[in-house]
Structure formats: structure tokens, C-alpha cells
Amino acid sequence: MFFIGESNNIDVIRIEIIIPENNIRIISEALKKIGVGGITVLKVKGRGKTQGPQIHASKGTELFTPEFSDKYVIHVIVSQEKETDVIEIVRSNSHSGKIFVSPVNHAVDIGSGLENEQAI
């Protein structure tokens, strides 16, 4: 059993993907093929280094550049050995965005009580 403050050596990572276009279905299907059991997808608003697209306002006569544009955030928790495959799937199915990878110190499946790699 894992206790807070205890050192552990599990190889589970969290990959957070932020993309501006809705390629979620293609990415999700490709992740299923490599055995990724689940993903979480959020539709959010945000801004990056580049300016978002202009939209028409006032019955189409004026152009307006919103400060924030639609983005999609995908959270994937996988074993570390799948990191390269997940990143390659995202990069081959999206033209822009960011990918962040961070370690997961402890994972617990609420229903079964399974922990760490067995929980994902």
C-alpha cells in the first residue's frame, strides 16, 4: 500500500494535450488502437502566442479579434512506455498546439481499489 510521503517507483504519466482544432475523434480512435483505455476531453477558451482568427461582428460589417478562442484539452494517463506513441499520434493528427508530460505519483481506481498501473 502507498502512503503519503513514501517513495514509489511507478511508471505512470499524465499527458495533457492542448489543440485549437477539433481532431478529438481521430486522436481518440488512434489511442484506442494502442490500448489507451480512456481519455478526458474538455472544450475551453484560451489564448496562446499567436492571435486567434478574426470573426465578423455587427451583421458582418466589422471584424473583431476575440481575446480568447476555442481550444480542446485532452488528458491521458498511460504507462510511461506509451509516451512516445501517444505523442506521435497527436502530432500526426493535429497541426498546432502543445503537449505537456508529467509524472503521476499515485493512481487509485475508486471502484476496484486497484492502484498505480493496474488502476489505469
N, C-alpha and C positions, 0 to 999 in steps of 0.2 A: 504494500500500500504506500502511496505517496503522501508525504506530509509537507506542509508549507515550510520553506526554508531548506528542505532536503535537496541535495543534488541529485539530478537524474540525467540520464543519457538517452532520452527518446529522440527519434529522428522524425519528428513531425513538424511540418512548416505550414505557415499561412501565406497564401499568395493573394494579394489584393491587386486587382486589375481595374484601371480607370480608362474607359474608352468613350469617345464622343459619339460614335455611331452604334446603331442597334444591330450588332452582329451576334447577339446572345444565343440564338437558336443554333447557329452554325458552330459556335465555340462549344456550347453545351453538348451537342451530338458528338463532336470530336473528343471531348473529355470522357464521355461515356465509353467510347471505343478503347480508351487506355485504362479503364477501370476506375475512374474517379466517380465515387458514389453519389456525391451531392455537391451542389453549389448554391450560393445565396446571391441574388441579384437585386440591386437597388437602383432606382432611377432617381438621380439627384440633379441639382443645379450647381454649377461651379464655373470657375474661370481658370485658365492656365496662362502660360506666357504669351500665347497668340490670341489675337482678338477674335471673338466669335463672329458668325455671319450676320450681315445686316438683314433686317426684316422691314416690311412695308408697314407703315402706320398711317393713321388719318385717311382711311379709304384708299390706301395705296399711293398717295401723292407724296409722302415723305418717307425717307429712310431712317431707320432707328437701329442703333447698335446696342443690344442689351448688355448689361454688365455681366450677367451670368447666362450660360447656355446649358442645355440638357446634356447630361453625362450619364453613363452607366457604370456602376461599380459591381464587380464580381468578386466574391470571396470564395476561395477554395482552400480546404485543409487537406493536405496529402502527405504521404511519406516523402522524405527528402529525396529518395531515389527517383521520384516522378517530376521533380522540379524542372529539369531541362525539357522534358516532353510537354509539360503544361505551358511553359514559356514559348516554346516553338509553335504550339497550336495557336496561341493567342497572336503571336507575331505574324503568322501566316494567314490569319483571318481578320486582321484589323490593321489599318494603315497608320494610326496615330494613337497616342495615349501613353500611359505609364504602367509599369509593373513593379510592385514592392513585395519583397520576400522577407518574412521574419520568422523566428523560431516560435514554436508552441511548447511551453514548459510542461503542460499537463492537460490531458483531454479526458473527459468522462462522458459516457453515454448515460443519460439520465434513466432511461427505462431499464437497460440491462445491467448497468453498473460496470460494463467493460471500460477499460482505461487505455489511454495512450493510443498506440497504433490499432489496437483492436476496436477502439471506440469510433474510429473514422471509417 
